[in-house]
Amino acid sequence: MIAKHCFSSFFKSLIMAVVLAMASSVHGAGTAERDAV
């Protein structure tokens, strides 16, 4: 049960990261990523 919950939240954050990466690549510059680093 707990492991399943951890995997679920990890999967959600992974999807969020992919969505953000796709959105920033659509915007083109990717400046937000560089600022975050």
C-alpha positions as CSV (number, residue, x, y, z in Angstrom):
1,M,0.0,0.0,0.0
2,I,2.7,2.5,1.0
3,A,5.0,1.5,-1.8
4,K,2.1,1.9,-4.2
5,H,1.5,5.4,-2.9
6,C,5.2,6.3,-3.2
7,F,5.3,5.0,-6.8
8,S,2.1,7.0,-7.6
9,S,3.5,10.3,-6.3
10,F,6.8,9.6,-8.1
11,F,5.0,8.9,-11.3
12,K,3.0,12.1,-11.0
13,S,6.1,14.2,-10.4
14,L,7.7,12.5,-13.4
15,I,4.8,13.3,-15.6
16,M,4.8,16.9,-14.4
17,A,8.5,17.2,-15.2
18,V,7.9,15.8,-18.7
19,V,4.9,18.1,-19.3
20,L,7.0,21.1,-18.1
21,A,9.9,20.1,-20.4
22,M,7.5,19.8,-23.4
23,A,5.9,23.1,-22.6
24,S,9.3,24.9,-22.3
25,S,10.5,23.3,-25.6
26,V,7.3,24.5,-27.2
27,H,8.0,28.0,-26.0
28,G,11.4,27.5,-27.6
29,A,13.9,29.3,-25.4
30,G,14.0,27.0,-22.3
31,T,15.2,30.0,-20.2
32,A,13.2,28.8,-17.2
33,E,15.2,25.6,-17.1
34,R,18.5,27.5,-17.3
35,D,17.4,29.8,-14.5
36,A,16.4,26.8,-12.3
37,V,19.9,25.4,-12.7
